Amino acid sequence: MRTREGGRIVDEAAVIARVRAGEPEAYAQLVRAHTGIALRAAAALGAGADAEDVVQQAFVKAYCSLGRFKDGSAFKPWLLAIVANETRNTVRTAARQRTLAGREAALVEAEPLIPESADPAVAALEIERRAALRAALEELSEEHRLVVTYRYLLEMDESETAQALGWPRGTVKSRLNRALRKLGRLLPDFQPRGGGDEHEAG
């Protein structure tokens, strides 16, 4: 798998092979390539102000577990599964669910900024749409929230989502269908981007 890092293409398999061969400094390439999405995932899953700590811990755990990483697999979904576990542990240890406002603030910080050149009305609509989507996500079960977060907020494809969540692809598809139907009732004008393969009979 190749990942774009700041305009350069990172050959993940080659980097992992170098780390396993005793070149730990090569791991920094994977960290740089995946920090952004790892932070967005931690924030989206409720890490709040602890998102950076969660991501740092996840990278350490991923590094220590590289021996168990399956050759030929994609690094990103594997890493995000570790991020999700770390986030759950952090939220549980803190013994407090983040407030919606706190999660929104963390997500806004982690999301790409709306360009200043954007039409103010368009920018306001986009901010309003994100806030409405987040509020609606809070109404979903954890499984439905996870599958929508990975597919649409983190823009992962179906197989990456399945790998990150440890679910079969059929489960991802059916849970995503149910989650989108519920979101459709909560947000009548919700149109997921990048969809097209989720809508099937049944």
C-alpha positions as CSV (number, residue, x, y, z in Angstrom):
1,M,0.0,0.0,0.0
2,R,1.2,3.5,-0.8
3,T,0.2,6.6,1.1
4,R,0.7,10.2,0.1
5,E,2.7,12.1,2.7
6,G,3.1,15.8,2.0
7,G,3.2,15.3,-1.7
8,R,5.6,12.3,-1.5
9,I,4.4,8.7,-1.9
10,V,5.2,6.5,1.1
11,D,5.6,2.8,0.3
12,E,4.2,1.4,3.5
13,A,5.4,-2.2,3.0
14,A,8.9,-1.0,2.3
15,V,8.9,1.2,5.4
16,I,7.5,-1.6,7.6
17,A,10.2,-3.9,6.3
18,R,12.9,-1.4,7.1
19,V,11.5,-1.0,10.7
20,R,11.4,-4.7,11.2
21,A,15.0,-5.0,9.8
22,G,16.2,-2.8,12.7
23,E,15.8,0.7,11.3
24,P,13.2,2.3,13.8
25,E,13.7,5.8,12.5
26,A,11.9,4.8,9.2
27,Y,8.7,4.6,11.3
28,A,8.6,8.4,11.4
29,Q,7.4,8.3,7.7
30,L,4.3,6.3,8.7
31,V,3.7,8.6,11.7
32,R,3.8,11.7,9.4
33,A,1.7,10.1,6.8
34,H,-1.1,9.1,9.2
35,T,-1.2,11.6,12.0
36,G,-3.9,13.7,10.4
37,I,-6.4,11.0,9.9
38,A,-5.5,9.4,13.3
39,L,-6.3,12.7,15.0
40,R,-9.6,13.1,13.1
41,A,-10.5,9.5,14.1
42,A,-9.7,10.0,17.8
43,A,-11.7,13.3,17.9
44,A,-14.6,11.8,16.0
45,L,-14.8,8.9,18.3
46,G,-14.9,11.1,21.4
47,A,-11.3,11.6,22.7
48,G,-11.9,15.3,22.9
49,A,-8.9,17.2,24.4
50,D,-7.1,13.8,24.8
51,A,-7.0,13.2,21.1
52,E,-3.2,13.9,20.7
53,D,-2.3,11.7,23.7
54,V,-4.5,8.9,22.3
55,V,-2.9,9.1,18.9
56,Q,0.6,9.2,20.4
57,Q,-0.2,6.1,22.4
58,A,-1.7,4.4,19.4
59,F,1.4,5.0,17.3
60,V,3.6,3.5,20.1
61,K,1.3,0.4,20.4
62,A,1.3,0.0,16.6
63,Y,5.1,0.2,16.6
64,C,5.3,-2.4,19.3
65,S,2.8,-4.7,17.4
66,L,4.5,-4.4,14.0
67,G,5.6,-8.0,14.3
68,R,2.0,-9.0,14.2
69,F,1.1,-6.8,11.2
70,K,0.0,-8.9,8.3
71,D,2.2,-8.4,5.2
72,G,0.2,-7.0,2.3
73,S,-2.5,-5.4,4.5
74,A,-3.1,-1.7,4.6
75,F,-1.5,0.2,7.5
76,K,-4.2,2.9,7.9
77,P,-7.2,0.7,8.9
78,W,-5.0,-1.4,11.2
79,L,-3.7,1.8,12.9
80,L,-7.2,3.3,13.2
81,A,-8.5,0.1,14.9
82,I,-5.8,0.7,17.5
83,V,-6.8,4.4,17.7
84,A,-10.4,3.4,18.3
85,N,-9.4,1.0,21.1
86,E,-7.2,3.6,22.7
87,T,-10.0,6.2,22.5
88,R,-12.5,3.8,24.1
89,N,-10.0,3.1,26.9
90,T,-9.3,6.8,27.5
91,V,-13.0,7.7,27.6
92,R,-13.7,4.8,29.9
93,T,-10.7,5.6,32.2
94,A,-11.7,9.2,32.4
95,A,-15.2,7.8,33.5
96,R,-16.9,10.7,31.8
97,Q,-18.6,10.9,28.4
98,R,-17.5,13.9,26.5
99,T,-20.2,16.5,26.0
100,L,-21.4,17.1,22.5
101,A,-19.9,20.6,22.6
102,G,-16.5,19.3,23.6
103,R,-16.6,16.7,20.8
104,E,-17.6,19.3,18.3
105,A,-14.8,21.6,19.3
106,A,-12.3,18.8,19.0
107,L,-13.6,17.7,15.6
108,V,-13.6,21.3,14.3
109,E,-10.0,21.6,15.3
110,A,-9.1,18.3,13.6
111,E,-11.1,19.0,10.4
112,P,-9.6,20.8,7.4
113,L,-10.5,24.5,7.7
114,I,-13.0,26.0,5.3
115,P,-10.9,28.2,3.0
116,E,-11.0,31.9,3.9
117,S,-11.8,32.6,0.2
118,A,-15.0,30.6,0.5
119,D,-18.3,32.5,0.2
120,P,-19.3,33.4,3.8
121,A,-22.8,32.1,3.2
122,V,-21.4,28.8,1.9
123,A,-19.0,28.5,4.8
124,A,-21.8,29.2,7.3
125,L,-23.9,26.5,5.7
126,E,-21.0,24.0,5.8
127,I,-20.4,24.7,9.5
128,E,-24.1,24.3,10.2
129,R,-24.3,21.1,8.2
130,R,-21.3,19.6,10.2
131,A,-22.9,20.6,13.5
132,A,-26.3,19.1,12.5
133,L,-24.5,15.9,11.3
134,R,-22.6,15.6,14.6
135,A,-25.8,16.1,16.7
136,A,-27.5,13.4,14.6
137,L,-24.6,11.0,15.0
138,E,-25.1,11.3,18.8
139,E,-28.5,9.7,18.3
140,L,-27.1,6.6,16.7
141,S,-25.9,3.4,18.4
142,E,-22.2,3.1,18.8
143,E,-21.9,0.6,16.0
144,H,-23.8,2.8,13.6
145,R,-21.9,5.9,14.6
146,L,-18.6,4.1,14.1
147,V,-19.5,2.9,10.6
148,V,-20.7,6.4,9.4
149,T,-17.6,8.1,11.0
150,Y,-15.2,5.8,9.2
151,R,-17.0,5.8,5.8
152,Y,-17.9,9.5,5.6
153,L,-16.1,11.7,8.2
154,L,-12.8,9.8,7.6
155,E,-13.6,9.0,4.0
156,M,-12.4,5.4,4.1
157,D,-13.6,2.9,1.6
158,E,-15.7,-0.2,2.5
159,S,-12.8,-2.7,2.8
160,E,-10.7,-0.2,4.9
161,T,-13.8,0.3,7.2
162,A,-14.2,-3.4,7.5
163,Q,-10.6,-3.9,8.4
164,A,-10.5,-1.0,10.9
165,L,-13.7,-2.2,12.7
166,G,-12.8,-5.9,12.4
167,W,-16.2,-6.6,10.8
168,P,-17.0,-8.6,7.6
169,R,-17.8,-6.4,4.6
170,G,-21.4,-7.6,4.6
171,T,-21.8,-6.4,8.2
172,V,-20.3,-3.0,7.2
173,K,-22.8,-2.7,4.3
174,S,-25.9,-3.7,6.3
175,R,-25.0,-1.5,9.4
176,L,-24.2,1.4,7.1
177,N,-27.5,1.0,5.3
178,R,-29.4,1.0,8.6
179,A,-27.3,4.0,10.0
180,L,-27.9,6.0,6.8
181,R,-31.7,5.3,6.9
182,K,-31.8,6.5,10.5
183,L,-29.6,9.6,9.6
184,G,-32.0,10.2,6.7
185,R,-34.9,10.4,9.2
186,L,-32.9,12.7,11.6
187,L,-31.5,14.8,8.7
188,P,-33.8,14.8,5.8
189,D,-31.3,16.6,3.5
190,F,-28.3,14.5,4.5
191,Q,-26.4,13.4,1.4
192,P,-23.2,11.4,2.1
193,R,-20.3,12.1,-0.2
194,G,-18.6,9.3,-1.9
195,G,-21.6,7.0,-1.6
196,G,-23.1,4.9,-4.4
197,D,-22.2,1.4,-3.3
198,E,-24.2,1.4,-0.1
199,H,-27.7,1.4,-1.5
200,E,-28.9,-2.0,-2.2
201,A,-32.2,-3.8,-2.1
202,G,-33.2,-5.3,1.3
